[in-house]
Amino acid sequence: MRGLSKTSVLVIILTAVLTISLALAADQKSSSTEAQAKSQPAGQIDMSLWQKKINQPVTPKTDAAPAANLWLQRYAELKAGKKIEISKQPVVAQPMAPNAQVDVASPNFPGTDQTSATVAASELVPGEFYAAWTDPFAPGPAAPSLIGTAFSPAGGIPGSWMLPLSGPFLPPPPAAITAARHPSITSHPFGGYIADYQSWGGGVGFLGGSAIWSDANFGGGGPWGGFGPAALVALSLPAGCCGTYFDYPQAKLDDWPTNPPAEVGSVFYTWTVFTDGDGDPNFDGNIFNDPADVNPIAYSFSNTLGGLFPYPAISPPIPISNPGPPSLALQSAMDVVSPAGAGPMPPGALYVAWTGATVIGAPAAVGPPPEGLMYWPTALFIDASIAPGAGAPFGAIPGAGGFNVMVAPIVAPIGPIIGGGTQAMSTVDVAVNNATKPNPCPPGAVYVVWSSATLGNPDIWFSANFAGGAPAAWTPPVRVNQDATPNDQWDPAIAVDSLGNINVIYYDRRMDPGNTLTEVWMSSSFDCGVTWTDAPLSDAGPIPMFTMIPPGYIGDYLDLDENALNGAGSIWNDSRPTFGNQDVWFENIKPTCTIKAGDVNGTGGVPNLQDVIHLVNFVFDKDRPATSCLGTDPGNCWSFVPLCRGDVNGTGGVPNLQDVIHLVNFVFDKSRPATGCLGTDPGNCWNPVRIGECCAP
């Protein structure tokens, strides 16, 4: 046999094109697995109407609850046998240029810093992301603030971020507060979101009182306040002996619709409870740094679908960190086990990881409590419940005897002030391998990342556990960032995609010899965390981290969310565009991906006719005279690594004629009737699907 010439390939192409009508007929029957029509905005939102609302005041619509719980309605339909379209073909990411500013529709009062941003990707609507952040009304640490919010119906690309119907802020809770801070947002399995945040009552330091609140949004650009006013999760006790102060809230929904019914739609909350046990015996003005004081991690839950404590009713808080030393917990993170991640732990199980800490001082407080300046994280811990939505207790880690487990010591805690005068501390994040596609990592593997100055400067570290978090089963820590500089990396956030790839984002100063200018980078591992690949995520290069909140406060975290429908969404704050204070930025692709779907011959660039020829020769096992390879030999003369280069339609397995048809349609920019997409539209209806190590071209 001979390799195909361009002429013979074109004959095959024309034949393939003639068969496209048959393929399209089948395509129409399985349109639930295809991308949403690009001729219709994601979520059926009229972009022109939304654009008119940007920068215009909107009256919050929180005076009445909706007539029905949309999530419960969708769940009832699912149980009745109606197919709810949740898993659709992924939205193809746009090129990473430029990053998108998220807070463009926010009032952005002059000189204020938008910090501690969080993001969630819709589990139902292609292209939809919701974001939230701390949004103050004036410069300085004691400024009043609310929770800023925005959404994008178009994959988070520049120009697509706009206000939900409730306006630029989450509606304030029904209580007098000075500041709302530290939001966390999580996506619902049937579309929409839950957010939680902390409120502070004013005064100096811990004396102002605090609470944790929760709010709901059904998505689609609709308003926050989906169930009426914000729900109270927990309220601190008055200052004085045995008083409490709450901070660092986290929220996590069980967003897997096939998990046990008691777990689906359950929302879990954790936060730190700073607890005074003896007043202020050392008279330093701080009631939470004395010998009898403890800081447990508290936990509550609810269920949005009518289970135990139906939302907005929320269970009474319980502590989940051991009362023994170290008794000072600081910051927590959560993840849920899915059916695909079941193994050591069952579907619906919940992991909670946190940092244990010691006191390092009692700085003067001029605003909200400066916990990051007071406590020094010294170890990482984890615990789990096998059925949190059904009320099962924690202490379920295999082999731990009902106790929580130390993941690793933080050998050299970072901060409280690092290079350039930036305030930072060692933080932790956790993720479970819930990959739905074949991958080399065991289902249910638990991954933890944190920051530590183990080698003399802040770096990002990683450990894995393939036995449900069991003690003595954590892998030795691996450094995530691969630079050879003595510069700082901190504030990691982790997510595992549907293909089992592990992605971590963080602040990074490797490109500045002075160790003050900052970027955001991503590191990815395709082998369960053994090796890592780095790439910059922010596109402005190293920039100064100017802030109006002394001493050098730029927020406590950045965030990363990822699912099969919408890919990765990364969010952070930096000093663009004014280089004088912090604003919120977003990126929707993973720059660590260097292998492109459709780039069959590995030459790079946009897939073209040469890639079609290569794929046709592979599928038909043709000769390759240039290498003296015969198609009759064992193997294939036109093989390529990895196979996802030629798995253009993303269905997995060995590339076949369907992949050829898909690639031909892409190269010739054909229409796609099954999705209502026309080849004459901007873009392409047949973009190669990102899968495995491959990303979209």
C-alpha positions in Angstrom: 0.0 0.0 0.0 1.0 3.6 -0.5 0.6 6.7 1.6 -2.2 8.9 0.3 -1.4 11.9 -2.0 -3.2 15.2 -1.6 -5.4 14.3 -4.6 -6.5 10.9 -3.2 -7.0 12.5 0.2 -9.3 15.1 -1.3 -11.3 12.3 -3.0 -11.7 10.7 0.4 -12.6 14.1 1.9 -15.3 14.6 -0.7 -16.6 11.2 0.0 -16.6 11.9 3.7 -18.3 15.2 3.2 -21.1 13.4 1.2 -21.6 11.2 4.2 -21.8 14.1 6.6 -25.6 14.3 6.1 -25.9 10.8 7.6 -23.5 11.8 10.4 -25.5 14.9 11.0 -28.7 13.0 11.2 -27.2 10.9 14.0 -25.8 14.1 15.4 -29.3 15.5 15.7 -30.4 12.5 17.6 -27.6 12.9 20.1 -27.6 16.7 20.3 -27.5 16.5 24.1 -23.9 15.6 23.8 -23.0 18.5 21.6 -22.0 22.0 22.4 -24.7 24.5 22.7 -25.5 26.3 19.5 -23.1 29.2 19.2 -25.8 31.2 17.4 -27.7 31.2 20.7 -26.2 32.8 23.8 -25.4 30.3 26.6 -28.3 30.1 29.0 -30.7 31.7 26.4 -29.6 35.2 27.6 -30.2 38.2 25.4 -26.7 39.8 25.5 -27.9 43.1 24.1 -30.5 43.5 26.9 -27.8 42.6 29.5 -25.3 45.1 28.1 -27.8 47.9 28.8 -27.8 47.0 32.5 -24.0 47.4 33.0 -23.1 50.4 35.1 -26.8 51.1 35.9 -28.1 50.7 39.4 -30.4 47.8 39.9 -32.8 47.5 42.9 -32.2 44.2 44.7 -35.1 41.8 44.3 -35.1 40.0 47.6 -38.5 40.9 49.0 -40.1 37.6 48.0 -39.1 34.0 47.4 -39.8 32.4 44.1 -43.0 30.4 43.7 -41.1 27.1 43.5 -37.8 25.7 44.4 -36.3 25.2 40.9 -33.7 22.8 42.1 -36.3 20.6 43.8 -38.4 20.7 40.7 -35.5 19.5 38.5 -34.6 16.8 40.9 -38.2 15.5 41.0 -38.2 15.4 37.2 -35.0 13.4 37.3 -36.4 10.9 39.7 -39.5 10.6 37.6 -37.4 9.5 34.7 -37.1 12.7 32.7 -33.6 13.3 31.4 -32.1 16.5 32.8 -29.4 17.7 30.4 -26.4 18.0 32.7 -23.6 16.4 30.8 -23.1 18.1 27.5 -20.2 18.5 25.2 -17.7 20.8 26.8 -17.7 24.5 25.7 -14.5 25.0 23.7 -12.3 27.5 25.5 -11.1 30.7 23.9 -7.4 31.5 23.4 -5.7 32.7 26.6 -5.4 36.4 25.6 -6.3 38.5 27.3 -7.4 37.8 30.8 -10.9 39.2 31.6 -11.6 41.8 34.3 -14.5 40.5 36.3 -15.4 43.6 38.5 -16.0 45.9 35.5 -19.7 46.4 36.5 -18.9 47.0 40.1 -19.0 50.5 41.6 -15.3 50.1 42.3 -15.1 53.1 44.6 -11.8 55.0 44.1 -8.8 53.6 45.8 -10.5 50.4 47.0 -9.2 46.8 46.7 -11.4 44.0 45.4 -9.9 40.9 47.0 -10.5 37.2 48.1 -12.3 36.3 44.8 -14.1 33.0 44.3 -15.7 31.4 41.2 -18.0 28.6 40.3 -18.7 27.0 36.9 -22.3 26.0 36.1 -23.0 22.3 36.2 -26.0 22.8 33.8 -25.5 25.8 31.5 -22.6 25.9 29.0 -20.5 29.0 29.3 -21.9 30.2 32.6 -19.6 31.3 35.5 -20.6 33.2 38.7 -18.0 35.1 40.8 -17.9 36.9 44.1 -15.3 38.9 46.1 -14.9 41.3 49.0 -15.9 44.8 47.8 -15.2 47.7 50.1 -16.6 51.2 49.9 -13.4 53.0 51.0 -9.7 52.4 51.2 -8.2 51.0 54.4 -8.6 47.9 56.6 -11.6 49.2 58.6 -13.7 50.2 55.5 -17.3 49.0 55.3 -17.8 46.4 52.6 -20.2 44.1 50.9 -19.8 41.0 48.7 -19.4 42.0 45.1 -20.7 39.7 42.4 -20.9 39.2 38.6 -21.6 36.5 36.1 -20.6 35.6 32.6 -22.9 33.7 30.2 -20.0 33.3 27.7 -17.2 31.3 29.2 -15.8 34.3 31.2 -14.2 35.9 28.2 -13.4 39.6 28.2 -16.4 41.8 27.9 -18.8 39.1 29.0 -19.0 39.8 32.8 -22.1 41.6 33.9 -24.4 42.1 36.9 -27.0 39.6 38.0 -30.5 41.1 38.5 -29.9 41.7 42.2 -27.2 44.2 41.3 -23.5 44.6 42.0 -23.6 43.1 45.5 -25.1 40.1 47.3 -28.1 41.5 49.1 -26.9 42.4 52.6 -28.2 40.1 55.4 -31.1 41.2 57.6 -28.7 42.5 60.4 -26.7 45.6 61.1 -23.1 44.9 59.9 -20.0 46.9 59.1 -18.4 44.6 56.7 -19.2 41.4 54.7 -16.0 39.6 53.7 -14.4 36.3 52.5 -17.0 34.8 50.2 -17.1 31.3 48.9 -19.2 30.2 46.0 -20.2 26.7 44.9 -22.3 25.3 42.0 -25.5 23.3 42.2 -26.0 20.1 40.2 -29.2 21.4 38.6 -27.8 24.9 37.8 -27.4 27.9 40.0 -25.2 28.5 43.0 -24.8 28.8 46.8 -22.5 31.4 48.4 -21.5 32.0 51.9 -19.5 34.8 53.6 -18.5 36.3 56.9 -20.0 39.5 58.4 -18.3 41.7 61.0 -20.1 44.1 63.2 -17.5 46.9 63.5 -15.4 48.0 66.4 -11.8 47.1 67.0 -10.4 43.6 66.3 -12.4 40.7 67.5 -14.8 42.8 69.6 -17.2 43.6 66.7 -19.1 40.4 66.6 -19.4 38.1 63.5 -21.7 35.7 61.7 -21.6 33.3 58.7 -24.4 33.9 56.1 -25.5 32.0 53.0 -27.4 33.0 49.9 -28.7 31.3 46.8 -29.0 32.0 43.1 -30.8 29.9 40.5 -28.4 31.0 37.7 -29.1 32.4 34.3 -28.3 35.9 35.4 -31.1 35.9 37.9 -30.9 37.6 41.3 -29.3 36.5 44.5 -31.8 36.0 47.3 -33.3 32.9 45.6 -34.9 31.8 48.9 -35.5 35.3 50.2 -33.1 37.1 52.6 -29.7 35.6 53.4 -29.8 32.6 55.7 -27.9 32.7 59.0 -25.5 29.8 59.2 -24.0 30.7 62.6 -23.7 33.7 65.0 -20.8 34.3 67.3 -21.1 34.8 71.0 -20.4 38.1 72.7 -16.8 39.0 73.5 -15.5 38.2 76.9 -14.8 34.8 78.5 -15.9 32.0 76.2 -16.8 34.5 73.5 -16.3 33.5 69.8 -15.4 35.1 66.5 -16.0 33.5 63.1 -14.0 33.8 59.9 -12.7 31.9 56.8 -16.0 30.4 55.7 -16.2 27.8 53.0 -19.2 26.3 51.1 -19.3 23.2 49.1 -22.4 21.6 47.3 -22.7 18.0 46.5 -23.0 18.6 42.8 -23.1 15.0 41.6 -26.7 14.2 40.6 -26.2 10.4 40.8 -24.8 10.5 44.4 -27.1 9.1 47.1 -30.4 11.1 47.4 -29.6 12.4 50.9 -26.4 13.9 49.5 -27.4 15.4 46.1 -27.9 19.1 46.5 -26.6 19.1 50.1 -24.6 22.2 50.9 -21.8 22.0 53.5 -20.3 24.9 55.4 -17.0 25.1 57.4 -15.5 28.1 59.2 -13.0 28.8 61.9 -14.3 29.5 65.4 -11.9 31.6 67.4 -12.9 30.8 71.0 -11.9 32.6 74.1 -11.4 30.3 77.1 -10.0 32.7 79.8 -10.5 36.3 78.9 -7.3 38.3 78.4 -5.0 37.2 81.2 -1.9 38.7 79.6 -3.6 42.1 79.1 -2.3 42.5 75.5 -5.8 43.5 74.2 -6.3 40.2 72.4 -8.7 37.6 73.9 -7.8 34.8 71.5 -4.0 34.3 72.0 -4.0 32.9 75.6 -3.3 29.4 76.9 -7.0 28.3 77.3 -8.1 29.6 73.8 -9.0 27.2 71.0 -9.8 27.6 67.3 -11.8 24.6 66.1 -13.2 24.2 62.6 -17.0 24.2 62.7 -19.3 22.5 60.3 -23.0 22.8 59.4 -25.1 21.5 56.5 -28.4 21.8 54.7 -30.1 20.3 51.7 -31.6 22.3 48.9 -33.8 19.4 47.7 -35.9 18.9 50.8 -33.7 16.5 52.8 -32.5 17.0 56.4 -32.6 20.7 57.3 -34.1 21.8 54.0 -32.4 25.1 52.9 -32.6 27.8 54.2 -32.8 25.9 57.5 -29.3 24.9 58.5 -28.0 22.3 61.0 -26.6 23.4 64.3 -22.8 23.8 64.1 -20.5 21.0 65.4 -16.7 21.0 65.7 -14.8 18.6 63.4 -11.2 19.3 64.5 -9.9 17.5 67.6 -9.8 19.6 70.7 -6.2 18.4 71.6 -3.0 20.0 70.4 -2.6 21.7 68.1 -5.8 23.3 69.2 -5.6 26.3 66.9 -7.1 25.7 63.4 -7.0 28.5 60.9 -8.3 27.9 57.4 -10.2 25.0 55.8 -11.2 23.5 52.4 -13.6 20.8 51.2 -14.3 18.3 48.4 -17.0 15.6 47.7 -16.6 12.1 46.4 -18.6 11.2 43.3 -19.7 7.8 42.0 -16.7 7.9 39.6 -14.4 8.6 42.6 -15.9 5.9 44.8 -13.3 3.4 46.2 -11.8 3.9 49.6 -14.8 6.2 50.4 -18.4 5.9 49.2 -20.1 8.3 46.8 -21.3 11.4 48.7 -18.4 11.3 51.3 -17.0 14.7 52.3 -13.4 15.5 53.0 -12.4 18.6 55.1 -8.8 19.7 55.3 -7.4 22.5 57.4 -4.3 24.1 58.8 -3.3 23.8 62.4 -1.6 26.8 63.9 0.3 28.4 66.8 0.2 32.0 68.1 3.0 34.2 66.9 1.9 37.6 68.3 -0.8 40.1 69.0 -0.5 43.0 66.5 -2.6 46.1 67.0 -6.0 45.7 65.3 -7.5 48.8 63.5 -10.2 46.9 61.7 -11.3 43.3 61.3 -9.2 40.8 63.2 -5.8 40.4 61.6 -5.7 36.6 62.0 -3.1 36.2 59.3 -0.7 38.3 61.4 -1.4 36.4 64.6 -1.3 32.7 63.8 1.3 30.6 62.2 0.1 27.4 60.4 2.3 24.5 61.4 0.5 21.3 60.2 -2.1 20.0 57.8 -5.1 17.9 58.9 -7.9 16.1 57.2 -11.2 14.4 58.3 -14.2 12.9 56.5 -17.8 11.9 56.8 -19.2 9.1 54.7 -22.7 10.6 54.4 -22.6 14.2 55.6 -26.0 15.1 54.0 -27.6 12.3 56.0 -26.0 13.6 59.2 -23.2 11.0 59.5 -20.5 12.1 61.9 -16.9 12.9 61.0 -14.1 10.6 62.0 -14.6 8.3 59.0 -11.0 8.3 57.7 -10.0 4.6 57.3 -7.6 3.4 59.9 -7.8 6.6 62.0 -9.9 5.3 64.8 -12.4 8.0 64.6 -9.8 10.8 64.8 -8.6 13.2 62.1 -5.3 12.6 60.4 -2.2 14.8 60.0 -1.4 15.0 56.3 2.0 16.6 56.8 3.8 19.2 59.0 4.3 22.6 57.5 8.0 22.5 57.9 8.5 26.3 57.5 5.3 28.4 57.7 5.4 31.4 55.4 4.7 35.0 56.5 3.1 36.8 58.1 5.0 39.3 55.8 6.8 38.0 52.7 8.8 39.8 49.9 7.7 43.2 49.0 5.8 43.7 52.2 3.0 41.4 51.1 0.9 39.8 53.9 0.6 36.0 53.4 0.3 32.8 55.3 0.4 29.1 54.6 -2.9 28.0 53.2 -4.4 24.6 52.2 -6.7 23.2 49.5 -8.0 19.7 48.8 -9.4 17.8 45.8 -10.7 14.3 45.1 -10.0 12.4 41.8 -13.6 12.2 40.5 -12.5 11.8 36.9 -15.1 10.3 34.7 -12.7 9.4 31.9 -9.9 6.7 32.1 -6.8 8.0 33.8 -3.7 6.6 35.5 -4.8 7.7 39.0 -6.9 5.6 41.4 -10.6 6.6 41.7 -11.1 8.6 44.9 -7.4 9.6 45.3 -7.2 12.6 47.7 -4.9 15.5 46.9 -3.8 18.2 49.2 -1.8 21.4 48.4 -0.3 24.0 50.6 2.4 26.7 50.8 5.5 26.3 52.9 9.1 27.8 53.0 10.6 24.3 53.4 13.5 25.2 51.0 14.0 28.7 52.4 11.3 30.6 50.4 7.6 30.1 50.0 6.8 27.2 47.5 3.7 25.2 46.7 3.7 21.6 48.0 1.6 18.5 47.2 0.8 15.2 48.8 -1.6 12.4 47.6 -3.4 9.6 49.4 -4.8 6.6 47.6 -6.3 4.9 50.7 -9.1 7.3 51.6 -6.9 9.6 53.6 -5.6 6.9 55.9 -2.7 7.8 58.2 0.8 6.8 57.1 -0.5 6.5 53.5 0.3 10.1 52.4 3.0 10.4 49.7 6.1 12.4 50.6 5.5 16.1 49.7 6.4 17.1 46.1 7.2 20.7 45.1 4.6 21.8 42.6 6.3 25.0 41.1 9.3 23.9 39.0 11.2 27.2 39.0 14.9 27.3 40.2 14.6 30.7 41.8 14.6 31.6 45.5 11.4 33.6 44.9 7.9 33.3 46.4 4.9 31.2 45.5 1.8 31.1 47.8 -2.0 30.8 48.0 -2.6 27.5 46.1 -6.0 26.4 44.8 -6.5 22.9 43.3 -9.0 21.2 41.0 -9.0 17.8 39.2 -10.6 17.8 35.8 -12.8 15.0 34.3 -9.7 13.4 32.7 -7.9 13.1 36.0 -5.4 15.9 35.4 -4.5 17.9 38.5 -4.3 21.7 38.2 -3.0 24.1 40.8 -3.0 27.9 40.5 -1.0 30.3 42.8 0.6 33.7 43.1 4.2 33.6 41.7 7.3 35.9 41.7 9.8 33.7 39.8 10.1 36.3 36.9 11.2 39.2 39.2 14.8 39.1 40.5 13.7 41.5 43.2 11.0 39.1 44.4 8.2 41.7 44.7 6.5 41.8 41.3 3.8 39.2 41.0 2.0 37.0 38.5 -0.5 34.1 38.7 0.8 30.7 37.4 -0.7 27.3 36.9 1.0 24.0 37.4 -0.5 20.7 36.0 0.2 17.1 36.6 -0.8 14.3 34.2 0.6 11.5 36.4 -1.2 11.8 39.8 1.1 14.5 41.1 4.5 12.9 40.5 5.7 15.5 37.9 4.5 19.0 37.2 4.4 21.4 34.3 4.3 25.2 34.9 2.9 28.1 32.8 1.9 31.7 33.5 -1.9 32.3 33.8 -2.0 36.0 34.2 -1.0 37.8 31.0 0.4 41.1 32.1 3.8 39.9 33.2 5.1 40.6 36.7 3.4 43.6 38.2 3.5 45.3 41.6 0.9 44.1 44.1 -0.1 47.6 45.3 -2.9 47.6 47.9 -4.7 50.2 50.0 -5.0 47.9 53.0 -1.9 47.9 55.2 0.2 45.9 55.9 0.4 44.7 52.3 -3.0 42.8 52.4 -4.1 41.5 49.0 -6.7 39.0 50.2 -6.5 35.5 51.6 -7.1 33.3 48.6 -7.6 32.9 44.9 -9.8 30.2 43.4 -10.1 27.6 40.6 -13.2 25.6 39.6 -13.4 23.0 36.9 -15.9 20.6 35.4 -16.5 18.6 32.2 -19.1 21.0 30.9 -17.3 24.3 31.3 -13.6 23.4 31.7 -11.5 25.5 34.1 -12.2 28.9 35.5 -9.4 30.6 37.4 -10.0 33.8 39.4 -7.6 36.1 41.4 -6.9 39.7 42.1 -4.0 41.9 41.0 -3.3 45.6 40.6 -4.4 46.0 37.0 -5.6 48.2 35.4 -4.5 51.2 37.6 -1.5 49.5 39.3 -2.7 51.3 42.4 -5.2 48.9 44.0 -6.5 45.4 43.5 -9.2 44.3 41.0 -10.6 40.9 40.0 -9.4 38.9 37.0 -10.4 35.6 35.3 -9.0 33.1 32.8 -10.9 30.2 31.2 -8.2 28.0 29.9 -5.2 26.0 31.2 -2.0 27.4 29.8 -0.1 24.3 30.9 -1.7 22.4 27.9 0.9 22.3 25.1 -0.6 19.4 23.2 -3.5 20.4 20.9 -6.5 18.3 19.8 -6.5 18.1 16.1 -2.7 18.7 15.8 -2.3 15.2 14.5 1.1 15.6 13.0 2.5 17.6 15.9 3.6 20.6 14.0 1.6 23.0 16.1 -0.7 25.8 15.0 -4.3 25.5 13.9 -5.1 22.0 12.5 -5.1 22.0 8.7 -5.2 19.8 5.7 -1.8 18.2 6.5 -3.4 17.0 9.8 -6.3 15.6 7.9 -4.0 13.6 5.6 -2.0 12.3 8.6 -5.2 11.2 10.4 -6.6 9.5 7.2 -3.4 7.6 6.7 -3.5 6.5 10.4 -7.2 5.4 10.3 -6.6 3.4 7.0 -3.2 2.1 8.1 -1.4 3.3 5.0 2.2 2.9 4.0 4.7 5.7 4.7 7.4 5.6 2.0 9.4 8.4 3.6 10.2 6.2 6.5 10.2 2.9 4.5 7.3 1.8 6.7 4.7 -0.6 5.2 1.1 -0.6 6.4 1.2 -4.4 6.4 3.9 -4.2 9.1 2.8 -4.6 12.7 1.8 -1.3 14.2 0.9 1.8 12.3 3.2 3.9 10.1 1.3 7.1 11.0 0.9 6.7 14.8 1.1 9.7 17.1 1.4 10.3 20.8 -0.8 11.0 22.6 -3.8 9.5 20.8 -5.9 12.5 21.9 -4.3 14.5 19.1 -6.5 12.5 16.7 -9.4 11.9 19.0 -10.9 15.1 17.5 -14.5 14.4 18.6 -13.5 13.6 22.1 -15.3 10.2 22.3 -12.2 8.4 23.5 -10.6 5.2 22.1 -8.6 4.9 19.0 -9.2 7.6 16.4 -11.5 6.5 13.6 -13.5 7.7 10.6 -15.8 9.8 12.8 -12.7 11.8 13.9 -11.7 12.2 10.3 -15.2 13.6 9.5 -15.0 15.9 12.5 -11.6 17.2 11.5 -12.6 17.7 7.8 -15.6 19.8 9.0 -13.3 21.9 11.2 -10.7 22.5 8.5 -13.3 23.5 5.9 -15.5 25.4 8.5 -18.7 23.5 7.7 -22.1 24.2 9.3 -23.5 22.0 12.1 -27.3 21.8 11.8 -27.7 19.7 15.0 -26.5 22.6 17.1 -27.9 25.4 14.9 -24.4 26.5 14.1 -23.6 28.0 10.7 -20.1 27.8 9.2 -20.6 31.4 8.1 -20.8 32.5 11.7 -17.7 33.8 13.5 -15.7 30.9 14.9 -16.0 27.3 13.9 -18.8 24.8 14.5 -16.5 21.8 14.7 -13.7 22.8 17.1 -11.7 19.8 18.2 -12.7 18.7 21.7 -10.2 18.9 24.5 -9.6 15.5 26.1 -6.9 13.9 28.1 -3.6 15.7 27.8 -4.9 17.6 24.8 -6.6 21.0 24.9 -8.5 22.9 22.3 -6.4 24.5 19.5 
